[in-house]
Amino acid sequence: MKKSLFSLAALATLVFAAPVAYNYEVTPTIGGVLPEGNLNLDGQLTYGLRFGINLDDSIISQIELGYDRSDNVDYKHSTKETDFNRYYANLVKEYKMTPETALYALVGLGYEDITNEAFKNDDSMFAQYGGGVKYWVTDTFALKAEVRHAIKFDHGDNNLFYSLGFTIPLSPKTAPVVAKVEPKPAPVAAPIAPKDSDMDGVYDDKDKCPNTPAGTVVDADGCTKIIRLHVTFDFDKSTVKSEFMPQIQKVADFMKQNPGYRVVLEGHTDSKGSDAYNMKLSDQRAKAVAKALSSLGVVAAKVSTEAYGESKPVATNDTEAGRAENRRVDALFKK
């Protein structure tokens, strides 16, 4: 028992000493082991701890270090018993199913330490493969169910592991910072006449956003005019609720007051879900707002949509409030 507590403490120390450049997660587990019949072993209760290093820009989602312990396991037809300590490392690949749920596959190598060797049960390396499902209950807590098949290098004996655990993430990623456009200093020498370098209708001495692209509608400060619509949708839906129509009405009113303008609807999401899933969802939501504008009398030919998924956050994705700000449709106007 002391040995297992020492091993758990050692893994926990690794967790808190880890570099902050990565994301981590720790998963306590409990489960069982079904040994191959010729090993003369009873089924075992096992408990352990996993430490995962999550990877970016890699075909592998995670590197996982693990430790499992089984105490006082009886040998069949004998008065002998033994303890098992199993140490292993896995490569894990996750497949996102929904924003909250992921399936995963794993493959790895390990070492089985037996305190009382008997009946051809010897210390040995082993290879393993398996899979499981992870479900995020909250942003900081997930449940995990898994099955693994391990084959020992010694005699080719087999063990089937099954476990339940809960995952706690550590060292969250730093949210992307939206760069601010710094205004250029006003010319030292005042021009004879007021100058508008980017031809947006705002003179350079008052233009806080110089070099605005031609044809872009700007506000009094010379910055792109945006009406930001925080229109929320039901899960995996893109239908605009009636309670958000007054916000969309503002865009329709502006278009009616300025009949020569066009509007570009940019769809955005938070970081939950895969990139492909979020791109599709942001496109559907932008088009849903476009449809709502059409119902308010805006000519369809003057409305276009663009999808950005989770690529342009305006707030952190580490909090619910920040994610709510990122789930939006921005209306930009063109001449």
For each residue, the residues with C-beta under 8 A, 3 or more apart:
1: 4 5 71
2: 5 6
3: 6 7 83 85
4: 1 7 8 69 71 85
5: 1 2 8 9
6: 2 3 9 10
7: 3 4 10 11 67 69 85 87
8: 4 5 11 12 49 67
9: 5 6 12 13
10: 6 7 13 14
11: 7 8 14 15 49 51 65 67
12: 8 9 15 16 26 49
13: 9 10 16 17
14: 10 11 17 18 51 65
15: 11 12 18 24 26 51 170
16: 12 13
17: 13 14
18: 14 15 22 24 53 170 171
19: 22
20: 171
21:
22: 18 19 53 54 55 171
23: 53 54 169 170 171 172 173
24: 15 18 51 52 53 54 169 170 171
25: 51 52 54 167 168 169 170
26: 12 15 49 50 51 52 167 168 170
27: 49 50 51 52 144 165 166 167 168
28: 47 48 49 50 165 166
29: 47 48 49 50 68 144 146 163 164 165
30: 45 46 47 163 164 165
31: 45 46 47 146 161 162 163 164
32: 43 44 45 46 161 162 163
33: 43 44 46 70 84 159 160 161
34: 43 159 160 162
35: 39 41 42 43 44 157 158 159
36: 39 157 158 159
37:
38: 120 157
39: 35 36 119 120 121 157
40: 75 76 77 78 118 119 121
41: 35 44 73 74 75 76 119 121
42: 35 73 74 75 76
43: 32 33 34 35
44: 32 33 35 41 70 73 84
45: 30 31 32 70 71
46: 30 31 32 33 68 69 70 84 86 161 163
47: 28 29 30 31 68 69
48: 28 29 66 67 68 69 86 163
49: 8 11 12 26 27 28 29 66 67
50: 26 27 28 29 64 65 66 165
51: 11 14 15 24 25 26 27 64 65 66
52: 24 25 26 27 62 63 64 65 92 167
53: 18 22 23 24 62 63 64
54: 22 23 24 25 61 62
55: 22 58 60 61 62 63
56:
57:
58: 55 61
59: 93
60: 55 63 91 92 93
61: 54 55 58 92 93 94 104
62: 52 53 54 55 91 92 94
63: 52 53 55 60 89 90 91 92
64: 50 51 52 53 89 90 91 92 106 108
65: 11 14 50 51 52 88 89
66: 48 49 50 51 86 87 88 89 90 110
67: 7 8 11 48 49 85 86 87 88
68: 29 46 47 48 84 85 86 88 161
69: 4 7 46 47 48 83 84 85 86
70: 33 44 45 46 73 83 84
71: 1 4 45 83
72: 81 83
73: 41 42 44 70 81 82 83 84
74: 41 42 78 80 81
75: 40 41 42 78 80 81 82 118 119
76: 40 41 42
77: 40
78: 40 74 75 118 119
79:
80: 74 75 116 118
81: 72 73 74 75 116
82: 73 75 114 115 116 117 118 121
83: 3 69 70 71 72 73 114 115 116
84: 33 44 46 68 69 70 73 112 113 114 115
85: 3 4 7 67 68 69 112 113 115
86: 46 48 66 67 68 69 110 111 112 113 126
87: 7 66 67 110 111 113
88: 65 66 67 68 108 109 110 111 126 128
89: 63 64 65 66 108 109 110
90: 63 64 66 106 107 108 128
91: 60 62 63 64 106 107 108
92: 52 60 61 62 63 64 104 105 106
93: 59 60 61 104 105 106
94: 61 62 102 103 104 134
95: 102 103 104 105
96: 99 101 102 273 274 277
97: 101 102 103
98: 101 236 273
99: 96 136 272 273 277
100: 135 136 272
101: 96 97 98 133 134 135 136
102: 94 95 96 97 133 134
103: 94 95 97 131 132 133
104: 61 92 93 94 95 131 132 133 134
105: 92 93 95 129 130 131
106: 64 90 91 92 93 128 129 130 131 132 146 148
107: 90 91 127 128 129
108: 64 88 89 90 91 127 128 129
109: 88 89 125 126 127 128
110: 66 86 87 88 89 125 126 127 128 150
111: 86 87 88 123 124 125 126
112: 84 85 86 123 124 125 126 152
113: 84 85 86 87 123
114: 82 83 84 117 121 122 123
115: 82 83 84 85
116: 80 81 82 83
117: 82 114 121 122 123
118: 40 75 78 80 82 121
119: 39 40 41 75 78
120: 38 39 155 157
121: 39 40 41 82 114 117 118
122: 114 117 154 155
123: 111 112 113 114 117 154
124: 111 112 152 153 154
125: 109 110 111 112 152 153 154
126: 86 88 109 110 111 112 150 151 152 153 159
127: 107 108 109 110 150 151 153
128: 88 90 106 107 108 109 110 148 149 150 151 161
129: 105 106 107 108 148 149
130: 105 106 146 147 148 149 161
131: 103 104 105 106 146 147
132: 103 104 106 144 145 146 147
133: 101 102 103 104 144 145 146
134: 94 101 102 104 142 143 144 167
135: 100 101 142 143 144
136: 99 100 101 139 141 142
137: 141 142 143
138: 141
139: 136 318 320
140: 168 169
141: 136 137 138 166 167 168
142: 134 135 136 137 166 167 169
143: 134 135 137 164 165 166 167
144: 27 29 132 133 134 135 164 165 166 167
145: 132 133 163 164
146: 29 31 106 130 131 132 133 161 162 163 164 165
147: 130 131 132 160 161 162
148: 106 128 129 130 160 161 162 163
149: 128 129 130 158 159 160 161
150: 110 126 127 128 158 159 160 161
151: 126 127 128 156 157 158
152: 112 124 125 126 155 156 157 158 159
153: 124 125 126 127 156
154: 122 123 124 125 157
155: 120 122 152
156: 151 152 153
157: 35 36 38 39 120 151 152 154
158: 35 36 149 150 151 152
159: 33 34 35 36 126 149 150 152
160: 33 34 147 148 149 150
161: 31 32 33 46 68 128 130 146 147 148 149 150
162: 31 32 34 146 147 148
163: 29 30 31 32 46 48 145 146 148
164: 29 30 31 143 144 145 146
165: 27 28 29 30 50 143 144 146
166: 27 28 141 142 143 144
167: 25 26 27 52 134 141 142 143 144
168: 25 26 27 140 141
169: 23 24 25 140 142 172
170: 15 18 23 24 25 26
171: 18 20 22 23 24
172: 23 169 318
173: 23 318
174:
175: 313 315 316 317 318 322
176: 313
177:
178: 312 313 314
179:
180:
181: 209
182:
183: 207 208 209 210
184: 210
185:
186: 204 205
187: 190 191 195 204
188:
189:
190: 187
191: 187 194 195
192:
193:
194: 191 203 204 205
195: 187 191 203 204
196: 199 200 201 202 203 204 207
197: 204 207 210 211
198: 207 210 211 212 214 222
199: 196 214
200: 196 207 212 216 218 222
201: 196 218 222
202: 196 206 207 218 220 221 222
203: 194 195 196 206 207
204: 186 187 194 195 196 197 207 210
205: 186 194
206: 202 203 220 221 222
207: 183 196 197 198 200 202 203 204 210 212 221 222
208: 183 221 222 223
209: 181 183 212 218 221 222 223 224
210: 183 184 197 198 204 207 222
211: 197 198
212: 198 200 207 209 216 218 222 223 224
213: 216
214: 198 199
215: 334 335
216: 200 212 213 224 332 333 334 335
217: 224 225 258 261 332 333 334 335
218: 200 201 202 209 212 221 222 223 224 225
219: 222 223 224 225
220: 202 206
221: 202 206 207 208 209 218
222: 198 200 201 202 206 207 208 209 210 212 218 219
223: 208 209 212 218 219
224: 209 212 216 217 218 219 332
225: 217 218 219 332 333
226: 330 331 332
227: 250 251 254 330 331
228: 328 330 331
229: 244 247 248 251 289 328 329 330 331
230: 247 324 325 327 328
231: 240 241 244 247 248 285 289 328 329
232: 241 244 324 327
233: 237 238 239 240 241 285 288 327
234: 237 239
235:
236: 98 281
237: 233 234
238: 233 281 284 285 287 288
239: 233 234 288
240: 231 233 244 245 248 288 289 291 292
241: 231 232 233 244
242: 245
243: 246
244: 229 231 232 240 241 247 248
245: 240 242 248 249 292 296
246: 243 249 250
247: 229 230 231 244 250 251
248: 229 231 240 244 245 251 252 289 292 293 296
249: 245 246 252 253 296
250: 227 246 247 253 254
251: 227 229 247 248 254 255 263 293 298 331
252: 248 249 255 256 293 296 297 298
253: 249 250 256 257
254: 227 250 251 257 258 261 333
255: 251 252 258 259 261 263 293 298 302
256: 252 253 259 297 298
257: 253 254
258: 217 254 255 261 333
259: 255 256
260: 335
261: 217 254 255 258 302 333 334 335
262: 302 303 304 333 334 335
263: 251 255 293 298 302 303 304 331 332 333 334
264: 304 305 306 331 332 333 334
265: 286 287 289 290 293 303 304 305 306 329 330 331
266: 286 305 306 307 308 312 329 330 331 332
267: 281 282 283 284 285 286 287 289 305 306 307 308 329
268: 282 308 309 310 312 313 326 327 328 329 330
269: 272 273 278 281 282 285 309 310 326 327
270: 310 313 317 322 323 324 326 327
271: 278 310 313 317 323 326
272: 99 100 269 278 317 323
273: 96 98 99 269 277 278 281 310
274: 96 277 278
275: 278 279 309 310
276: 279 280
277: 96 99 273 274 280 281
278: 269 271 272 273 274 275 281 282 309 310
279: 275 276 282 283 307 308 309
280: 276 277 283 284 307
281: 236 238 267 269 273 277 278 284 285 309
282: 267 268 269 278 279 285 286 307 308 309
283: 267 279 280 286 287 305 307
284: 238 267 280 281 287 288
285: 231 233 238 267 269 281 282 288 289 329
286: 265 266 267 282 283 289 290 305 306 307 329
287: 238 265 267 283 284 290 291 305
288: 233 238 239 240 284 285 291 292
289: 229 231 240 248 265 267 285 286 292 293 329 331
290: 265 286 287 293 294 300 303 304 305
291: 240 287 288 294 295
292: 240 245 248 288 289 295 296
293: 248 251 252 255 263 265 289 290 296 298 303
294: 290 291 297 298 300 303
295: 291 292
296: 245 248 249 252 292 293
297: 252 256 294
298: 251 252 255 256 263 293 294 302 303
299: 302 303
300: 290 294 303
301:
302: 255 261 262 263 298 299
303: 262 263 265 290 293 294 298 299 300
304: 262 263 264 265 290
305: 264 265 266 267 283 286 287 290
306: 264 265 266 267 286
307: 266 267 279 280 282 283 286
308: 266 267 268 279 282 311 312
309: 268 269 275 278 279 281 282
310: 268 269 270 271 273 275 278 313 317 326
311: 308
312: 178 266 268 308
313: 175 176 178 268 270 271 310 316 317 322 326
314: 178 325 326 328
315: 175 321 322 323 325 326
316: 175 313 319 322
317: 175 270 271 272 310 313 322 323 326
318: 139 172 173 175 322
319: 316 322 323
320: 139 323 324
321: 315 324 325
322: 175 270 313 315 316 317 318 319 325 326
323: 270 271 272 315 317 319 320 326 327
324: 230 232 270 320 321 327
325: 230 314 315 321 322 328
326: 268 269 270 271 310 313 314 315 317 322 323
327: 230 232 233 268 269 270 323 324
328: 228 229 230 231 268 314 325
329: 229 231 265 266 267 268 285 286 289
330: 226 227 228 229 265 266 268
331: 226 227 228 229 251 263 264 265 266 289
332: 216 217 224 225 226 263 264 266
333: 216 217 225 254 258 261 262 263 264
334: 215 216 217 261 262 263 264
335: 215 216 217 260 261 262
